[in-house]
Amino acid sequence: MEMIHVRLVSPHDLTARTVELLGDGRYVFNLVVMAEPARHPDGVAIECDILAGAANTVLRSLRELELDIRGSIVIEPVEMAFSGTAAKAERRQLGALAHAPVWEEVEARIRAEGTYLPSFYVYLVIAGVIGAVGIITNSQILIVAAMVVGPEYGAITSVALGIDRGNRTRIRQGLFALTAGFSLAVAATFLFSWAIRGLGLQPRAFELGIRPVSALIDSPNVFSVVVAVLAGIVGIVSLTQARTSALLGVFISVTTIPAAADVGVSCAFSSWSEARGSLAQLLLNVVLLIVVGVLMLRFQRAVWRRIGRRGSAGAV
């Protein structure tokens, strides 16, 4: 049984309507109205548990009352719950809708990843240098490590959400963070690789042009498109279903950080065609991930709305 716990602070003039809305809900349980008034914001404190499959409808109704503006709405996941009444309601009335994502939680996770602290750029630079070492030493393990360290997918999904919601500020901030972050990563890998070349520390195989890892990165093709599209689909689905293991698979399947690193390495070693190929690979992956992210967000909403309408019709 999947539920969320909701804590509300309702302005006094909205409390009766809020309690009525929650009390009439077939999917709202454990409704408690606190006797002591709430502070900051001032109002009446209310708590309840809502079946996750019906949470989107209930939360939408609460926001229509402007509780999120005039009061406060806090959502917490419920790790475990035992309630025969709630389980019966979930089984008989929700059906497949019981596993619908709570979009408020999904968007909150994406928005959290769209906060670009200095650590975001530090991680990108470190990931780029790790990727550069992997390219120079032909180490696929280090390339995978660089993919895992890189935080860029959070910015990509934030841009996708911004496009989906028409939020120009989020789009602008995300694109700036991606541009600045990858530019810093390229600059750092260029300086690192330039120092390696100046000191003559590059492996003999790399110096002779035996660069199998780099060749995989700087040659975008139809397979690059296929992988980026599939990774974009899995990434959004894993975010909506809170599947962290699947999301990790996205991190290590898309050539973004390695491509940025290869641009810096190739420029340092005057391999201009490889640098152009890696830049094309980087732009291709970022653009595809954003586009697929937008489409998948809209597609999933449409699918779950359709499931919800079928469930409502069946209940009638």
C-alpha atoms as one frame of an Amber mdcrd trajectory, in Angstrom:
protein
   0.000   0.000   0.000   1.472   3.336  -1.096   0.591   6.485   0.829   1.902
   9.970   1.437   1.654  11.983   4.648   0.537  15.579   4.247   0.966  18.363
   6.795  -1.016  21.525   6.163  -1.291  24.958   7.662  -4.622  26.432   6.606
  -5.622  30.084   7.086  -8.575  30.325   9.462 -10.982  31.434   6.732 -10.116
  28.384   4.602 -10.038  25.765   7.345 -13.684  24.700   7.088 -13.408  24.204
   3.322 -10.099  22.361   3.698 -11.435  19.973   6.342 -14.577  19.398   4.280
 -12.512  18.627   1.179 -10.286  16.170   3.030 -13.097  14.662   5.085 -15.170
  13.857   2.005 -12.262  12.156   0.261 -12.505   8.392  -0.172  -8.729   8.166
  -0.239  -7.889  10.398   2.734  -7.246   8.689   6.083  -6.050   9.549   9.585
  -7.318  13.115   9.292  -6.334  15.172  12.351  -7.052  18.855  13.027  -4.724
  20.236  15.696  -6.195  22.172  18.592  -3.171  24.441  18.990  -2.769  27.154
  16.319   0.173  26.984  13.934   2.759  29.735  13.568   4.791  30.894  10.553
   2.479  30.806   8.708  -0.376  31.435  11.105  -3.379  29.189  10.817  -4.734
  25.768  11.713  -2.443  22.732  11.519  -3.948  19.719   9.750  -2.432  16.307
   9.072  -3.648  13.360   7.031  -2.536  10.390   4.953  -3.537  10.064   1.297
  -3.337   7.036  -0.971  -0.588   7.846  -3.481  -2.750   6.942  -6.447  -5.269
   9.644  -5.545  -2.763  12.192  -4.239  -2.543  14.191  -7.467  -6.277  14.949
  -7.429  -6.351  15.838  -3.730  -3.245  18.016  -3.908  -4.611  19.805  -6.961
  -7.779  20.628  -5.036  -5.749  21.930  -2.093  -3.706  24.154  -4.370  -6.886
  25.475  -5.980  -7.743  26.723  -2.477  -4.356  28.526  -2.569  -3.173  26.703
   0.540   0.314  26.546  -0.970   0.321  30.361  -1.256  -1.604  31.516   1.805
  -0.656  28.595   4.030   1.707  25.660   3.709   1.688  22.146   2.263   4.364
  19.621   3.245   4.474  16.153   1.690   6.318  13.201   3.177   6.530   9.625
   1.872   5.101   6.917   4.117   7.546   4.028   4.334   5.078   1.555   5.846
   1.376   1.651   6.741  -1.110  -0.893   8.104  -4.748  -0.047   7.483  -7.381
  -2.480   6.318  -9.733   0.323   5.276  -7.062   2.074   3.214  -5.887  -1.174
   1.641  -9.458  -2.036   0.639  -9.977   1.397  -0.913  -6.721   1.128  -2.833
  -7.514  -2.355  -4.119 -11.179  -1.859  -5.037 -11.327   1.758  -6.155  -7.908
   2.751  -7.484  -6.751  -0.339  -9.381  -3.762   0.470 -11.622  -3.963   4.111
 -10.538  -2.618   3.035  -7.142   0.876   3.107  -8.642   0.570   6.529 -10.273
   3.466   8.897  -9.535   2.784  11.811  -7.215   3.697  14.642  -9.556   4.338
  17.116  -6.767   7.068  14.797  -5.459   8.472  14.154  -8.931   8.747  17.835
  -9.744  10.193  18.574  -6.311  12.971  16.040  -6.967  13.706  17.589 -10.348
  13.663  21.117  -8.929  16.069  20.051  -6.180  18.513  18.849  -8.846  18.123
  22.202 -10.591  19.895  24.069  -7.788  23.357  24.939  -9.041  25.632  25.289
  -6.052  29.408  25.652  -6.510  29.656  21.890  -5.920  27.793  21.332  -9.224
  30.669  22.906 -11.141  33.295  21.247  -8.959  31.811  17.821  -9.686  31.731
  18.553 -13.408  35.388  19.607 -13.418  36.478  16.584 -11.373  34.432  14.263
 -13.570  36.032  15.832 -16.642  39.564  15.277 -15.342  38.747  11.676 -14.421
  37.387  11.239 -17.933  40.564  12.761 -19.384  42.702  10.260 -17.480  40.479
   7.466 -18.778  40.867   8.688 -22.358  44.633   9.115 -22.162  45.161   5.726
 -20.493  42.439   3.982 -22.546  40.676   2.966 -19.325  36.974   2.274 -19.758
  36.578   1.915 -15.992  37.628   5.525 -15.470  35.235   6.651 -18.194  32.384
   4.959 -16.306  33.590   6.572 -13.073  33.500   9.996 -14.728  29.924   9.374
 -15.880  28.821   8.476 -12.362  30.466  11.550 -10.793  29.002  14.004 -13.306
  25.875  15.861 -12.046  24.734  17.148 -15.427  21.623  14.965 -15.748  19.956
  16.904 -12.938  20.394  20.128 -14.906  19.142  18.446 -18.079  15.934  17.236
 -16.415  15.471  20.660 -14.828  15.594  22.275 -18.282  13.132  19.669 -19.550
  10.739  20.461 -16.688  11.151  24.171 -17.400  10.174  23.653 -21.043   7.255
  21.446 -20.038   5.977  24.043 -17.560   6.882  27.085 -19.660   9.241  28.340
 -16.927  11.755  30.516 -18.764  13.786  31.214 -15.642  14.365  27.507 -15.017
  15.278  26.966 -18.662  17.702  29.875 -18.670  19.351  28.862 -15.400  19.704
  25.241 -16.491  21.172  26.050 -19.885  23.596  28.523 -18.312  24.689  25.937
 -15.733  25.228  23.313 -18.444  27.143  25.725 -20.690  29.301  27.109 -17.915
  29.845  23.724 -16.292  30.882  21.937 -19.463  33.071  24.895 -20.454  34.879
  24.664 -17.131  35.231  20.894 -17.560  36.698  21.322 -21.056  39.087  24.017
 -19.840  40.229  21.888 -16.899  40.777  18.803 -19.043  42.645  20.902 -21.636
  45.021  22.280 -19.003  45.499  18.841 -17.460  46.161  17.195 -20.833  48.413
  20.045 -21.953  50.507  19.540 -18.803  50.637  15.775 -19.430  51.779  16.386
 -22.998  54.346  18.983 -21.924  55.826  16.638 -19.361  55.769  13.709 -21.781
  53.680  11.550 -19.430  51.210  10.258 -22.007  51.322   6.476 -22.580  53.153
   5.284 -25.674  49.993   3.754 -27.164  48.118   7.059 -26.899  51.045   8.917
 -28.465  51.030   6.474 -31.403  47.332   7.149 -31.984  46.026   3.924 -30.449
  42.995   5.440 -28.773  40.072   2.986 -28.713  38.259   4.796 -25.899  38.550
   8.169 -27.603  37.387   6.667 -30.907  34.140   5.517 -29.274  33.501   8.995
 -27.892  34.341  11.260 -30.823  32.352   9.355 -33.455  28.648  10.175 -33.060
  26.391   7.938 -35.131  22.944   6.369 -35.190  23.808   4.241 -32.166  24.574
   7.411 -30.194  21.052   8.621 -30.993  19.474   5.304 -29.993  21.310   5.178
 -26.664  20.563   8.816 -25.828  16.850   8.413 -26.601  16.538   5.208 -24.574
  18.514   6.701 -21.701  16.258   9.765 -21.729  13.174   7.555 -21.510  14.592
   5.466 -18.677  15.803   8.570 -16.849  12.389  10.238 -16.677  10.582   6.986
 -15.856  13.052   6.270 -13.054  12.515   9.763 -11.657   8.735   9.386 -11.667
   8.923   5.939 -10.075  11.818   6.835  -7.715  14.001   4.058  -9.150  17.503
   5.191  -8.218  19.178   2.066  -9.573  17.729   2.669 -13.032  18.720   6.337
 -12.835  22.304   5.310 -12.101  22.209   3.277 -15.303  21.386   6.467 -17.199
  24.429   8.183 -15.725  26.752   5.495 -17.072  25.158   5.108 -20.481  25.206
   8.585 -21.995  28.380  10.159 -23.355  28.233  13.704 -21.987  31.096  14.089
 -19.511  33.442  11.816 -21.551  32.672  13.873 -24.650  33.467  17.136 -22.844
  36.683  15.599 -21.522  37.655  14.396 -24.986  37.225  17.904 -26.388  39.839
  19.165 -23.929  42.178  16.225 -24.436  41.950  16.394 -28.225  42.623  20.138
 -28.276  45.649  19.703 -26.003  47.070  17.073 -28.363  46.087  19.063 -31.500
  43.648  16.376 -32.661  41.159  18.805 -34.138  38.893  16.355 -35.951  38.489
  14.329 -32.768  37.676  17.526 -30.854  34.951  18.415 -33.358  33.523  14.902
 -33.178  33.449  14.957 -29.367  31.770  18.373 -29.331  29.124  17.071 -31.728
  28.644  14.039 -29.476  28.214  16.254 -26.427  25.665  18.558 -28.079  23.779
  15.604 -29.583  23.381  13.869 -26.230  22.387  16.967 -24.285  19.800  18.060
 -26.859  18.309  14.575 -27.177  18.085  14.108 -23.411  16.253  17.430 -23.035
  13.838  16.755 -25.893  13.101  13.197 -24.772  12.707  14.435 -21.194  10.015
  16.922 -22.209   8.179  14.374 -24.332   8.301  11.694 -21.631   7.006  14.031
 -18.920   4.034  14.928 -21.098   3.489  11.356 -22.246   3.439   9.966 -18.707
   1.019  12.621 -17.509  -1.279  11.813 -20.427  -1.090   8.073 -19.748  -1.878
   8.420 -16.044  -4.705  10.867 -16.746  -6.217   8.318 -19.115  -5.843   5.559
 -16.520  -7.482   7.857 -13.973 -10.451   8.550 -16.265 -10.907   4.828 -16.899
 -10.788   4.173 -13.172 -13.394   6.836 -12.511 -15.658   5.462 -15.223 -15.267
   1.952 -13.834 -16.091   3.116 -10.325 -19.316   4.654 -11.593
